[in-house]
Each structure stands twice: as C-alpha cells, then as structure tokens.
Amino acid sequence: MEITEGTIYPLMKRLKDGGLIDSYIVESPEGPPRKYYRITESGAEELARLSEEWFEFTESVNRLLKREEDE
C-alpha cells in the first residue's frame, strides 16, 4: 500500500478537527518551519478503544479460521 501526501494530510486534518491530535510549528535552522503532531488525551482514549475493538475482531476471525482447520 502506498501512502501519499494527498492521503495523509486530509487524514491528519480530520484527526485534528476531531480533537484527537494537536499540531504545533517549530522553527527550523535548516529550511522552513516544521509542523509536528501529538496525540491528545481524547486521542489516546480513542486509540485504546479502537485497538480493543480491533483485537476482539481479529480474535473472532482467528477462532473462526481455527474451527475451519479442525473440521
């Protein structure tokens, strides 16, 4: 899978608009200022929730596949 700027920046904007990340600018001695992102407290909570949901999903799929192997 290839990820381009046209993919990542709209995603980052959506996360920022949703309050899941913050951004800040740091002046750079070499070139233009740089934008950095950090996860917010609500972003960390959402990440934990989505991670749990993902692990439950993959465990269900693994149980299903294991049952098919056993049959």
mmCIF file as Biopython writes it, N, C-alpha, C and O atoms, coordinates in Angstrom:
data_model
#
loop_
_atom_site.group_PDB
_atom_site.id
_atom_site.type_symbol
_atom_site.label_atom_id
_atom_site.label_alt_id
_atom_site.label_comp_id
_atom_site.label_asym_id
_atom_site.label_entity_id
_atom_site.label_seq_id
_atom_site.pdbx_PDB_ins_code
_atom_site.Cartn_x
_atom_site.Cartn_y
_atom_site.Cartn_z
_atom_site.occupancy
_atom_site.B_iso_or_equiv
_atom_site.auth_seq_id
_atom_site.auth_asym_id
_atom_site.pdbx_PDB_model_num
ATOM 1   N N  . MET A ? 1  ? 0.846   -1.169  0.000  1.0 0.0 1  A 1 
ATOM 2   C CA . MET A ? 1  ? 0.000   0.000   0.000  1.0 0.0 1  A 1 
ATOM 3   C C  . MET A ? 1  ? 0.892   1.232   0.000  1.0 0.0 1  A 1 
ATOM 4   O O  . MET A ? 1  ? 1.863   1.316   0.752  1.0 0.0 1  A 1 
ATOM 5   N N  . GLU A ? 2  ? 0.554   2.160   -0.834 1.0 0.0 2  A 1 
ATOM 6   C CA . GLU A ? 2  ? 1.322   3.397   -0.932 1.0 0.0 2  A 1 
ATOM 7   C C  . GLU A ? 2  ? 0.515   4.538   -0.315 1.0 0.0 2  A 1 
ATOM 8   O O  . GLU A ? 2  ? -0.663  4.714   -0.626 1.0 0.0 2  A 1 
ATOM 9   N N  . ILE A ? 3  ? 1.153   5.304   0.552  1.0 0.0 3  A 1 
ATOM 10  C CA . ILE A ? 3  ? 0.504   6.445   1.193  1.0 0.0 3  A 1 
ATOM 11  C C  . ILE A ? 3  ? 1.164   7.719   0.668  1.0 0.0 3  A 1 
ATOM 12  O O  . ILE A ? 3  ? 2.384   7.869   0.730  1.0 0.0 3  A 1 
ATOM 13  N N  . THR A ? 4  ? 0.350   8.624   0.154  1.0 0.0 4  A 1 
ATOM 14  C CA . THR A ? 4  ? 0.867   9.865   -0.418 1.0 0.0 4  A 1 
ATOM 15  C C  . THR A ? 4  ? 0.456   11.057  0.450  1.0 0.0 4  A 1 
ATOM 16  O O  . THR A ? 4  ? -0.350  10.925  1.371  1.0 0.0 4  A 1 
ATOM 17  N N  . GLU A ? 5  ? 1.032   12.228  0.133  1.0 0.0 5  A 1 
ATOM 18  C CA . GLU A ? 5  ? 0.657   13.450  0.852  1.0 0.0 5  A 1 
ATOM 19  C C  . GLU A ? 5  ? -0.835  13.719  0.703  1.0 0.0 5  A 1 
ATOM 20  O O  . GLU A ? 5  ? -1.477  14.212  1.631  1.0 0.0 5  A 1 
ATOM 21  N N  . GLY A ? 6  ? -1.381  13.398  -0.457 1.0 0.0 6  A 1 
ATOM 22  C CA . GLY A ? 6  ? -2.803  13.607  -0.694 1.0 0.0 6  A 1 
ATOM 23  C C  . GLY A ? 6  ? -3.679  12.728  0.172  1.0 0.0 6  A 1 
ATOM 24  O O  . GLY A ? 6  ? -4.877  12.981  0.307  1.0 0.0 6  A 1 
ATOM 25  N N  . THR A ? 7  ? -3.095  11.702  0.757  1.0 0.0 7  A 1 
ATOM 26  C CA . THR A ? 7  ? -3.818  10.821  1.659  1.0 0.0 7  A 1 
ATOM 27  C C  . THR A ? 7  ? -3.598  11.225  3.104  1.0 0.0 7  A 1 
ATOM 28  O O  . THR A ? 7  ? -4.552  11.313  3.877  1.0 0.0 7  A 1 
ATOM 29  N N  . ILE A ? 8  ? -2.365  11.469  3.474  1.0 0.0 8  A 1 
ATOM 30  C CA . ILE A ? 8  ? -2.021  11.659  4.879  1.0 0.0 8  A 1 
ATOM 31  C C  . ILE A ? 8  ? -2.499  12.998  5.432  1.0 0.0 8  A 1 
ATOM 32  O O  . ILE A ? 8  ? -3.009  13.042  6.551  1.0 0.0 8  A 1 
ATOM 33  N N  . TYR A ? 9  ? -2.349  14.098  4.679  1.0 0.0 9  A 1 
ATOM 34  C CA . TYR A ? 9  ? -2.708  15.408  5.231  1.0 0.0 9  A 1 
ATOM 35  C C  . TYR A ? 9  ? -4.210  15.579  5.456  1.0 0.0 9  A 1 
ATOM 36  O O  . TYR A ? 9  ? -4.593  16.144  6.481  1.0 0.0 9  A 1 
ATOM 37  N N  . PRO A ? 10 ? -5.076  15.124  4.557  1.0 0.0 10 A 1 
ATOM 38  C CA . PRO A ? 10 ? -6.512  15.174  4.881  1.0 0.0 10 A 1 
ATOM 39  C C  . PRO A ? 10 ? -6.856  14.326  6.112  1.0 0.0 10 A 1 
ATOM 40  O O  . PRO A ? 10 ? -7.715  14.705  6.908  1.0 0.0 10 A 1 
ATOM 41  N N  . LEU A ? 11 ? -6.195  13.199  6.260  1.0 0.0 11 A 1 
ATOM 42  C CA . LEU A ? 11 ? -6.416  12.359  7.437  1.0 0.0 11 A 1 
ATOM 43  C C  . LEU A ? 11 ? -5.973  13.084  8.712  1.0 0.0 11 A 1 
ATOM 44  O O  . LEU A ? 11 ? -6.687  13.071  9.715  1.0 0.0 11 A 1 
ATOM 45  N N  . MET A ? 12 ? -4.803  13.714  8.672  1.0 0.0 12 A 1 
ATOM 46  C CA . MET A ? 12 ? -4.312  14.450  9.840  1.0 0.0 12 A 1 
ATOM 47  C C  . MET A ? 12 ? -5.256  15.609  10.173 1.0 0.0 12 A 1 
ATOM 48  O O  . MET A ? 12 ? -5.511  15.877  11.347 1.0 0.0 12 A 1 
ATOM 49  N N  . LYS A ? 13 ? -5.775  16.300  9.153  1.0 0.0 13 A 1 
ATOM 50  C CA . LYS A ? 13 ? -6.714  17.395  9.386  1.0 0.0 13 A 1 
ATOM 51  C C  . LYS A ? 13 ? -7.978  16.881  10.054 1.0 0.0 13 A 1 
ATOM 52  O O  . LYS A ? 13 ? -8.496  17.510  10.977 1.0 0.0 13 A 1 
ATOM 53  N N  . ARG A ? 14 ? -8.475  15.741  9.592  1.0 0.0 14 A 1 
ATOM 54  C CA . ARG A ? 14 ? -9.687  15.165  10.184 1.0 0.0 14 A 1 
ATOM 55  C C  . ARG A ? 14 ? -9.448  14.784  11.640 1.0 0.0 14 A 1 
ATOM 56  O O  . ARG A ? 14 ? -10.311 15.013  12.488 1.0 0.0 14 A 1 
ATOM 57  N N  . LEU A ? 15 ? -8.276  14.200  11.942 1.0 0.0 15 A 1 
ATOM 58  C CA . LEU A ? 15 ? -7.949  13.854  13.327 1.0 0.0 15 A 1 
ATOM 59  C C  . LEU A ? 15 ? -7.837  15.114  14.190 1.0 0.0 15 A 1 
ATOM 60  O O  . LEU A ? 15 ? -8.294  15.133  15.332 1.0 0.0 15 A 1 
ATOM 61  N N  . LYS A ? 16 ? -7.223  16.168  13.632 1.0 0.0 16 A 1 
ATOM 62  C CA . LYS A ? 16 ? -7.082  17.436  14.369 1.0 0.0 16 A 1 
ATOM 63  C C  . LYS A ? 16 ? -8.443  18.077  14.599 1.0 0.0 16 A 1 
ATOM 64  O O  . LYS A ? 16 ? -8.732  18.534  15.705 1.0 0.0 16 A 1 
ATOM 65  N N  . ASP A ? 17 ? -9.281  18.117  13.569 1.0 0.0 17 A 1 
ATOM 66  C CA . ASP A ? 17 ? -10.627 18.688  13.699 1.0 0.0 17 A 1 
ATOM 67  C C  . ASP A ? 17 ? -11.457 17.919  14.723 1.0 0.0 17 A 1 
ATOM 68  O O  . ASP A ? 17 ? -12.316 18.495  15.389 1.0 0.0 17 A 1 
ATOM 69  N N  . GLY A ? 18 ? -11.200 16.624  14.846 1.0 0.0 18 A 1 
ATOM 70  C CA . GLY A ? 18 ? -11.908 15.786  15.818 1.0 0.0 18 A 1 
ATOM 71  C C  . GLY A ? 18 ? -11.328 15.853  17.221 1.0 0.0 18 A 1 
ATOM 72  O O  . GLY A ? 18 ? -11.843 15.210  18.136 1.0 0.0 18 A 1 
ATOM 73  N N  . GLY A ? 19 ? -10.258 16.626  17.402 1.0 0.0 19 A 1 
ATOM 74  C CA . GLY A ? 19 ? -9.650  16.769  18.721 1.0 0.0 19 A 1 
ATOM 75  C C  . GLY A ? 19 ? -8.806  15.589  19.157 1.0 0.0 19 A 1 
ATOM 76  O O  . GLY A ? 19 ? -8.474  15.457  20.335 1.0 0.0 19 A 1 
ATOM 77  N N  . LEU A ? 20 ? -8.454  14.725  18.201 1.0 0.0 20 A 1 
ATOM 78  C CA . LEU A ? 20 ? -7.683  13.527  18.546 1.0 0.0 20 A 1 
ATOM 79  C C  . LEU A ? 20 ? -6.180  13.768  18.520 1.0 0.0 20 A 1 
ATOM 80  O O  . LEU A ? 20 ? -5.416  13.036  19.149 1.0 0.0 20 A 1 
ATOM 81  N N  . ILE A ? 21 ? -5.756  14.802  17.786 1.0 0.0 21 A 1 
ATOM 82  C CA . ILE A ? 21 ? -4.346  15.201  17.757 1.0 0.0 21 A 1 
ATOM 83  C C  . ILE A ? 21 ? -4.260  16.713  17.806 1.0 0.0 21 A 1 
ATOM 84  O O  . ILE A ? 21 ? -5.221  17.412  17.483 1.0 0.0 21 A 1 
ATOM 85  N N  . ASP A ? 22 ? -3.110  17.209  18.209 1.0 0.0 22 A 1 
ATOM 86  C CA . ASP A ? 22 ? -2.774  18.636  18.167 1.0 0.0 22 A 1 
ATOM 87  C C  . ASP A ? 22 ? -1.584  18.786  17.234 1.0 0.0 22 A 1 
ATOM 88  O O  . ASP A ? 22 ? -0.848  17.831  16.988 1.0 0.0 22 A 1 
ATOM 89  N N  . SER A ? 23 ? -1.406  19.989  16.722 1.0 0.0 23 A 1 
ATOM 90  C CA . SER A ? 23 ? -0.211  20.253  15.919 1.0 0.0 23 A 1 
ATOM 91  C C  . SER A ? 23 ? 0.460   21.511  16.443 1.0 0.0 23 A 1 
ATOM 92  O O  . SER A ? 23 ? -0.174  22.370  17.056 1.0 0.0 23 A 1 
ATOM 93  N N  . TYR A ? 24 ? 1.746   21.595  16.189 1.0 0.0 24 A 1 
ATOM 94  C CA . TYR A ? 24 ? 2.497   22.785  16.568 1.0 0.0 24 A 1 
ATOM 95  C C  . TYR A ? 24 ? 3.636   22.969  15.580 1.0 0.0 24 A 1 
ATOM 96  O O  . TYR A ? 24 ? 4.115   22.014  14.969 1.0 0.0 24 A 1 
ATOM 97  N N  . ILE A ? 25 ? 4.057   24.212  15.438 1.0 0.0 25 A 1 
ATOM 98  C CA . ILE A ? 25 ? 5.104   24.581  14.483 1.0 0.0 25 A 1 
ATOM 99  C C  . ILE A ? 25 ? 6.407   24.809  15.240 1.0 0.0 25 A 1 
ATOM 100 O O  . ILE A ? 25 ? 6.416   25.429  16.304 1.0 0.0 25 A 1 
ATOM 101 N N  . VAL A ? 26 ? 7.495   24.310  14.691 1.0 0.0 26 A 1 
ATOM 102 C CA . VAL A ? 26 ? 8.831   24.539  15.252 1.0 0.0 26 A 1 
ATOM 103 C C  . VAL A ? 26 ? 9.692   25.141  14.151 1.0 0.0 26 A 1 
ATOM 104 O O  . VAL A ? 26 ? 9.811   24.587  13.058 1.0 0.0 26 A 1 
ATOM 105 N N  . GLU A ? 27 ? 10.285  26.280  14.460 1.0 0.0 27 A 1 
ATOM 106 C CA . GLU A ? 27 ? 11.199  26.899  13.506 1.0 0.0 27 A 1 
ATOM 107 C C  . GLU A ? 27 ? 12.391  25.974  13.294 1.0 0.0 27 A 1 
ATOM 108 O O  . GLU A ? 27 ? 12.870  25.335  14.231 1.0 0.0 27 A 1 
ATOM 109 N N  . SER A ? 28 ? 12.857  25.912  12.070 1.0 0.0 28 A 1 
ATOM 110 C CA . SER A ? 28 ? 13.985  25.053  11.731 1.0 0.0 28 A 1 
ATOM 111 C C  . SER A ? 28 ? 15.156  25.912  11.270 1.0 0.0 28 A 1 
ATOM 112 O O  . SER A ? 28 ? 14.981  26.814  10.451 1.0 0.0 28 A 1 
ATOM 113 N N  . PRO A ? 29 ? 16.349  25.636  11.790 1.0 0.0 29 A 1 
ATOM 114 C CA . PRO A ? 29 ? 17.517  26.394  11.319 1.0 0.0 29 A 1 
ATOM 115 C C  . PRO A ? 29 ? 17.871  26.040  9.872  1.0 0.0 29 A 1 
ATOM 116 O O  . PRO A ? 29 ? 18.592  26.777  9.200  1.0 0.0 29 A 1 
ATOM 117 N N  . GLU A ? 30 ? 17.355  24.908  9.408  1.0 0.0 30 A 1 
ATOM 118 C CA . GLU A ? 30 ? 17.631  24.454  8.041  1.0 0.0 30 A 1 
ATOM 119 C C  . GLU A ? 30 ? 16.316  24.312  7.279  1.0 0.0 30 A 1 
ATOM 120 O O  . GLU A ? 30 ? 15.700  23.247  7.297  1.0 0.0 30 A 1 
ATOM 121 N N  . GLY A ? 31 ? 15.893  25.358  6.626  1.0 0.0 31 A 1 
ATOM 122 C CA . GLY A ? 31 ? 14.682  25.270  5.832  1.0 0.0 31 A 1 
ATOM 123 C C  . GLY A ? 31 ? 13.482  25.879  6.527  1.0 0.0 31 A 1 
ATOM 124 O O  . GLY A ? 31 ? 13.610  26.606  7.512  1.0 0.0 31 A 1 
ATOM 125 N N  . PRO A ? 32 ? 12.303  25.562  5.985  1.0 0.0 32 A 1 
ATOM 126 C CA . PRO A ? 32 ? 11.078  26.170  6.504  1.0 0.0 32 A 1 
ATOM 127 C C  . PRO A ? 32 ? 10.699  25.613  7.880  1.0 0.0 32 A 1 
ATOM 128 O O  . PRO A ? 32 ? 11.210  24.573  8.294  1.0 0.0 32 A 1 
ATOM 129 N N  . PRO A ? 33 ? 9.799   26.310  8.584  1.0 0.0 33 A 1 
ATOM 130 C CA . PRO A ? 33 ? 9.297   25.773  9.857  1.0 0.0 33 A 1 
ATOM 131 C C  . PRO A ? 33 ? 8.649   24.412  9.626  1.0 0.0 33 A 1 
ATOM 132 O O  . PRO A ? 33 ? 8.137   24.131  8.543  1.0 0.0 33 A 1 
ATOM 133 N N  . ARG A ? 34 ? 8.679   23.578  10.654 1.0 0.0 34 A 1 
ATOM 134 C CA . ARG A ? 34 ? 8.134   22.221  10.535 1.0 0.0 34 A 1 
ATOM 135 C C  . ARG A ? 34 ? 6.921   22.058  11.445 1.0 0.0 34 A 1 
ATOM 136 O O  . ARG A ? 34 ? 6.885   22.570  12.564 1.0 0.0 34 A 1 
ATOM 137 N N  . LYS A ? 35 ? 5.944   21.341  10.940 1.0 0.0 35 A 1 
ATOM 138 C CA . LYS A ? 35 ? 4.743   21.074  11.720 1.0 0.0 35 A 1 
ATOM 139 C C  . LYS A ? 35 ? 4.883   19.686  12.349 1.0 0.0 35 A 1 
ATOM 140 O O  . LYS A ? 35 ? 5.220   18.713  11.674 1.0 0.0 35 A 1 
ATOM 141 N N  . TYR A ? 36 ? 4.620   19.621  13.638 1.0 0.0 36 A 1 
ATOM 142 C CA . TYR A ? 36 ? 4.654   18.362  14.377 1.0 0.0 36 A 1 
ATOM 143 C C  . TYR A ? 36 ? 3.273   18.079  14.931 1.0 0.0 36 A 1 
ATOM 144 O O  . TYR A ? 36 ? 2.486   18.993  15.174 1.0 0.0 36 A 1 
ATOM 145 N N  . TYR A ? 37 ? 2.991   16.809  15.128 1.0 0.0 37 A 1 
ATOM 146 C CA . TYR A ? 37 ? 1.702   16.378  15.663 1.0 0.0 37 A 1 
ATOM 147 C C  . TYR A ? 37 ? 1.930   15.574  16.926 1.0 0.0 37 A 1 
ATOM 148 O O  . TYR A ? 37 ? 2.937   14.881  17.071 1.0 0.0 37 A 1 
ATOM 149 N N  . ARG A ? 38 ? 0.955   15.683  17.858 1.0 0.0 38 A 1 
ATOM 150 C CA . ARG A ? 38 ? 0.989   14.845  19.065 1.0 0.0 38 A 1 
ATOM 151 C C  . ARG A ? 38 ? -0.446  14.428  19.371 1.0 0.0 38 A 1 
ATOM 152 O O  . ARG A ? 38 ? -1.402  15.158  19.106 1.0 0.0 38 A 1 
ATOM 153 N N  . ILE A ? 39 ? -0.560  13.244  19.931 1.0 0.0 39 A 1 
ATOM 154 C CA . ILE A ? 39 ? -1.877  12.714  20.273 1.0 0.0 39 A 1 
ATOM 155 C C  . ILE A ? 39 ? -2.394  13.419  21.528 1.0 0.0 39 A 1 
ATOM 156 O O  . ILE A ? 39 ? -1.629  13.700  22.450 1.0 0.0 39 A 1 
ATOM 157 N N  . THR A ? 40 ? -3.694  13.701  21.553 1.0 0.0 40 A 1 
ATOM 158 C CA . THR A ? 40 ? -4.315  14.314  22.722 1.0 0.0 40 A 1 
ATOM 159 C C  . THR A ? 40 ? -4.790  13.224  23.675 1.0 0.0 40 A 1 
ATOM 160 O O  . THR A ? 40 ? -4.745  12.038  23.350 1.0 0.0 40 A 1 
ATOM 161 N N  . GLU A ? 41 ? -5.241  13.635  24.846 1.0 0.0 41 A 1 
ATOM 162 C CA . GLU A ? 41 ? -5.773  12.661  25.804 1.0 0.0 41 A 1 
ATOM 163 C C  . GLU A ? 41 ? -6.978  11.933  25.218 1.0 0.0 41 A 1 
ATOM 164 O O  . GLU A ? 41 ? -7.094  10.714  25.347 1.0 0.0 41 A 1 
ATOM 165 N N  . SER A ? 42 ? -7.879  12.683  24.570 1.0 0.0 42 A 1 
ATOM 166 C CA . SER A ? 42 ? -9.037  12.023  23.958 1.0 0.0 42 A 1 
ATOM 167 C C  . SER A ? 42 ? -8.601  11.153  22.776 1.0 0.0 42 A 1 
ATOM 168 O O  . SER A ? 42 ? -9.231  10.135  22.491 1.0 0.0 42 A 1 
ATOM 169 N N  . GLY A ? 43 ? -7.528  11.550  22.091 1.0 0.0 43 A 1 
ATOM 170 C CA . GLY A ? 43 ? -6.997  10.717  21.017 1.0 0.0 43 A 1 
ATOM 171 C C  . GLY A ? 43 ? -6.444  9.405   21.545 1.0 0.0 43 A 1 
ATOM 172 O O  . GLY A ? 43 ? -6.630  8.354   20.931 1.0 0.0 43 A 1 
ATOM 173 N N  . ALA A ? 44 ? -5.760  9.466   22.691 1.0 0.0 44 A 1 
ATOM 174 C CA . ALA A ? 44 ? -5.226  8.245   23.305 1.0 0.0 44 A 1 
ATOM 175 C C  . ALA A ? 44 ? -6.363  7.329   23.751 1.0 0.0 44 A 1 
ATOM 176 O O  . ALA A ? 44 ? -6.274  6.109   23.619 1.0 0.0 44 A 1 
ATOM 177 N N  . GLU A ? 45 ? -7.432  7.926   24.280 1.0 0.0 45 A 1 
ATOM 178 C CA . GLU A ? 45 ? -8.594  7.132   24.686 1.0 0.0 45 A 1 
ATOM 179 C C  . GLU A ? 45 ? -9.250  6.464   23.478 1.0 0.0 45 A 1 
ATOM 180 O O  . GLU A ? 45 ? -9.630  5.294   23.535 1.0 0.0 45 A 1 
ATOM 181 N N  . GLU A ? 46 ? -9.376  7.212   22.394 1.0 0.0 46 A 1 
ATOM 182 C CA . GLU A ? 46 ? -9.965  6.652   21.170 1.0 0.0 46 A 1 
ATOM 183 C C  . GLU A ? 46 ? -9.072  5.557   20.590 1.0 0.0 46 A 1 
ATOM 184 O O  . GLU A ? 46 ? -9.568  4.538   20.110 1.0 0.0 46 A 1 
ATOM 185 N N  . LEU A ? 47 ? -7.772  5.767   20.634 1.0 0.0 47 A 1 
ATOM 186 C CA . LEU A ? 47 ? -6.836  4.743   20.169 1.0 0.0 47 A 1 
ATOM 187 C C  . LEU A ? 47 ? -6.992  3.461   20.975 1.0 0.0 47 A 1 
ATOM 188 O O  . LEU A ? 47 ? -7.012  2.368   20.411 1.0 0.0 47 A 1 
ATOM 189 N N  . ALA A ? 48 ? -7.104  3.592   22.288 1.0 0.0 48 A 1 
ATOM 190 C CA . ALA A ? 48 ? -7.284  2.409   23.146 1.0 0.0 48 A 1 
ATOM 191 C C  . ALA A ? 48 ? -8.598  1.702   22.804 1.0 0.0 48 A 1 
ATOM 192 O O  . ALA A ? 48 ? -8.639  0.475   22.722 1.0 0.0 48 A 1 
ATOM 193 N N  . ARG A ? 49 ? -9.658  2.467   22.607 1.0 0.0 49 A 1 
ATOM 194 C CA . ARG A ? 49 ? -10.955 1.880   22.277 1.0 0.0 49 A 1 
ATOM 195 C C  . ARG A ? 49 ? -10.912 1.154   20.940 1.0 0.0 49 A 1 
ATOM 196 O O  . ARG A ? 49 ? -11.396 0.028   20.819 1.0 0.0 49 A 1 
ATOM 197 N N  . LEU A ? 50 ? -10.331 1.805   19.940 1.0 0.0 50 A 1 
ATOM 198 C CA . LEU A ? 50 ? -10.246 1.179   18.616 1.0 0.0 50 A 1 
ATOM 199 C C  . LEU A ? 50 ? -9.318  -0.031  18.607 1.0 0.0 50 A 1 
ATOM 200 O O  . LEU A ? 50 ? -9.564  -1.006  17.898 1.0 0.0 50 A 1 
ATOM 201 N N  . SER A ? 51 ? -8.254  0.039   19.398 1.0 0.0 51 A 1 
ATOM 202 C CA . SER A ? 51 ? -7.337  -1.105  19.497 1.0 0.0 51 A 1 
ATOM 203 C C  . SER A ? 51 ? -8.045  -2.308  20.097 1.0 0.0 51 A 1 
ATOM 204 O O  . SER A ? 51 ? -7.898  -3.428  19.608 1.0 0.0 51 A 1 
ATOM 205 N N  . GLU A ? 52 ? -8.811  -2.081  21.152 1.0 0.0 52 A 1 
ATOM 206 C CA . GLU A ? 52 ? -9.563  -3.169  21.784 1.0 0.0 52 A 1 
ATOM 207 C C  . GLU A ? 52 ? -10.564 -3.759  20.798 1.0 0.0 52 A 1 
ATOM 208 O O  . GLU A ? 52 ? -10.707 -4.977  20.693 1.0 0.0 52 A 1 
ATOM 209 N N  . GLU A ? 53 ? -11.248 -2.881  20.083 1.0 0.0 53 A 1 
ATOM 210 C CA . GLU A ? 53 ? -12.201 -3.338  19.074 1.0 0.0 53 A 1 
ATOM 211 C C  . GLU A ? 53 ? -11.493 -4.178  18.003 1.0 0.0 53 A 1 
ATOM 212 O O  . GLU A ? 53 ? -12.010 -5.214  17.584 1.0 0.0 53 A 1 
ATOM 213 N N  . TRP A ? 54 ? -10.325 -3.736  17.567 1.0 0.0 54 A 1 
ATOM 214 C CA . TRP A ? 54 ? -9.562  -4.466  16.554 1.0 0.0 54 A 1 
ATOM 215 C C  . TRP A ? 54 ? -9.145  -5.846  17.064 1.0 0.0 54 A 1 
ATOM 216 O O  . TRP A ? 54 ? -9.278  -6.841  16.351 1.0 0.0 54 A 1 
ATOM 217 N N  . PHE A ? 55 ? -8.636  -5.904  18.305 1.0 0.0 55 A 1 
ATOM 218 C CA . PHE A ? 55 ? -8.194  -7.189  18.860 1.0 0.0 55 A 1 
ATOM 219 C C  . PHE A ? 55 ? -9.367  -8.150  19.030 1.0 0.0 55 A 1 
ATOM 220 O O  . PHE A ? 55 ? -9.217  -9.347  18.785 1.0 0.0 55 A 1 
ATOM 221 N N  . GLU A ? 56 ? -10.519 -7.654  19.441 1.0 0.0 56 A 1 
ATOM 222 C CA . GLU A ? 56 ? -11.704 -8.509  19.547 1.0 0.0 56 A 1 
ATOM 223 C C  . GLU A ? 56 ? -12.087 -9.053  18.174 1.0 0.0 56 A 1 
ATOM 224 O O  . GLU A ? 56 ? -12.417 -10.232 18.039 1.0 0.0 56 A 1 
ATOM 225 N N  . PHE A ? 57 ? -12.043 -8.204  17.169 1.0 0.0 57 A 1 
ATOM 226 C CA . PHE A ? 57 ? -12.371 -8.622  15.806 1.0 0.0 57 A 1 
ATOM 227 C C  . PHE A ? 57 ? -11.409 -9.695  15.313 1.0 0.0 57 A 1 
ATOM 228 O O  . PHE A ? 57 ? -11.838 -10.725 14.793 1.0 0.0 57 A 1 
ATOM 229 N N  . THR A ? 58 ? -10.089 -9.454  15.476 1.0 0.0 58 A 1 
ATOM 230 C CA . THR A ? 58 ? -9.116  -10.433 14.968 1.0 0.0 58 A 1 
ATOM 231 C C  . THR A ? 58 ? -9.187  -11.747 15.742 1.0 0.0 58 A 1 
ATOM 232 O O  . THR A ? 58 ? -8.981  -12.817 15.169 1.0 0.0 58 A 1 
ATOM 233 N N  . GLU A ? 59 ? -9.480  -11.671 17.041 1.0 0.0 59 A 1 
ATOM 234 C CA . GLU A ? 59 ? -9.651  -12.911 17.807 1.0 0.0 59 A 1 
ATOM 235 C C  . GLU A ? 59 ? -10.842 -13.711 17.286 1.0 0.0 59 A 1 
ATOM 236 O O  . GLU A ? 59 ? -10.778 -14.937 17.192 1.0 0.0 59 A 1 
ATOM 237 N N  . SER A ? 60 ? -11.926 -13.018 16.949 1.0 0.0 60 A 1 
ATOM 238 C CA . SER A ? 60 ? -13.104 -13.703 16.395 1.0 0.0 60 A 1 
ATOM 239 C C  . SER A ? 60 ? -12.771 -14.370 15.065 1.0 0.0 60 A 1 
ATOM 240 O O  . SER A ? 60 ? -13.151 -15.516 14.826 1.0 0.0 60 A 1 
ATOM 241 N N  . VAL A ? 61 ? -12.065 -13.655 14.209 1.0 0.0 61 A 1 
ATOM 242 C CA . VAL A ? 61 ? -11.675 -14.226 12.917 1.0 0.0 61 A 1 
ATOM 243 C C  . VAL A ? 61 ? -10.748 -15.414 13.131 1.0 0.0 61 A 1 
ATOM 244 O O  . VAL A ? 61 ? -10.897 -16.437 12.463 1.0 0.0 61 A 1 
ATOM 245 N N  . ASN A ? 62 ? -9.803  -15.300 14.039 1.0 0.0 62 A 1 
ATOM 246 C CA . ASN A ? 62 ? -8.887  -16.408 14.305 1.0 0.0 62 A 1 
ATOM 247 C C  . ASN A ? 62 ? -9.623  -17.637 14.838 1.0 0.0 62 A 1 
ATOM 248 O O  . ASN A ? 62 ? -9.302  -18.765 14.463 1.0 0.0 62 A 1 
ATOM 249 N N  . ARG A ? 63 ? -10.612 -17.420 15.716 1.0 0.0 63 A 1 
ATOM 250 C CA . ARG A ? 63 ? -11.402 -18.557 16.222 1.0 0.0 63 A 1 
ATOM 251 C C  . ARG A ? 63 ? -12.167 -19.215 15.083 1.0 0.0 63 A 1 
ATOM 252 O O  . ARG A ? 63 ? -12.245 -20.442 15.010 1.0 0.0 63 A 1 
ATOM 253 N N  . LEU A ? 64 ? -12.728 -18.406 14.199 1.0 0.0 64 A 1 
ATOM 254 C CA . LEU A ? 64 ? -13.461 -18.937 13.054 1.0 0.0 64 A 1 
ATOM 255 C C  . LEU A ? 64 ? -12.547 -19.755 12.153 1.0 0.0 64 A 1 
ATOM 256 O O  . LEU A ? 64 ? -12.911 -20.852 11.730 1.0 0.0 64 A 1 
ATOM 257 N N  . LEU A ? 65 ? -11.371 -19.233 11.860 1.0 0.0 65 A 1 
ATOM 258 C CA . LEU A ? 65 ? -10.420 -19.946 10.996 1.0 0.0 65 A 1 
ATOM 259 C C  . LEU A ? 65 ? -9.919  -21.217 11.677 1.0 0.0 65 A 1 
ATOM 260 O O  . LEU A ? 65 ? -9.731  -22.238 11.016 1.0 0.0 65 A 1 
ATOM 261 N N  . LYS A ? 66 ? -9.705  -21.165 12.969 1.0 0.0 66 A 1 
ATOM 262 C CA . LYS A ? 66 ? -9.245  -22.348 13.704 1.0 0.0 66 A 1 
ATOM 263 C C  . LYS A ? 66 ? -10.295 -23.442 13.646 1.0 0.0 66 A 1 
ATOM 264 O O  . LYS A ? 66 ? -9.965  -24.615 13.473 1.0 0.0 66 A 1 
ATOM 265 N N  . ARG A ? 67 ? -11.576 -23.061 13.790 1.0 0.0 67 A 1 
ATOM 266 C CA . ARG A ? 67 ? -12.660 -24.043 13.710 1.0 0.0 67 A 1 
ATOM 267 C C  . ARG A ? 67 ? -12.680 -24.703 12.347 1.0 0.0 67 A 1 
ATOM 268 O O  . ARG A ? 67 ? -12.894 -25.911 12.247 1.0 0.0 67 A 1 
ATOM 269 N N  . GLU A ? 68 ? -12.459 -23.924 11.289 1.0 0.0 68 A 1 
ATOM 270 C CA . GLU A ? 68 ? -12.462 -24.486 9.944  1.0 0.0 68 A 1 
ATOM 271 C C  . GLU A ? 68 ? -11.295 -25.450 9.759  1.0 0.0 68 A 1 
ATOM 272 O O  . GLU A ? 68 ? -11.436 -26.454 9.060  1.0 0.0 68 A 1 
ATOM 273 N N  . GLU A ? 69 ? -10.149 -25.168 10.368 1.0 0.0 69 A 1 
ATOM 274 C CA . GLU A ? 69 ? -9.000  -26.078 10.290 1.0 0.0 69 A 1 
ATOM 275 C C  . GLU A ? 69 ? -9.285  -27.396 11.009 1.0 0.0 69 A 1 
ATOM 276 O O  . GLU A ? 69 ? -8.852  -28.459 10.564 1.0 0.0 69 A 1 
ATOM 277 N N  . ASP A ? 70 ? -10.016 -27.319 12.119 1.0 0.0 70 A 1 
ATOM 278 C CA . ASP A ? 70 ? -10.307 -28.507 12.931 1.0 0.0 70 A 1 
ATOM 279 C C  . ASP A ? 70 ? -11.346 -29.413 12.292 1.0 0.0 70 A 1 
ATOM 280 O O  . ASP A ? 70 ? -11.430 -30.593 12.632 1.0 0.0 70 A 1 
ATOM 281 N N  . GLU A ? 71 ? -12.132 -28.884 11.379 1.0 0.0 71 A 1 
ATOM 282 C CA . GLU A ? 71 ? -13.209 -29.697 10.773 1.0 0.0 71 A 1 
ATOM 283 C C  . GLU A ? 71 ? -12.712 -30.551 9.657  1.0 0.0 71 A 1 
ATOM 284 O O  . GLU A ? 71 ? -13.490 -31.287 9.050  1.0 0.0 71 A 1 
#
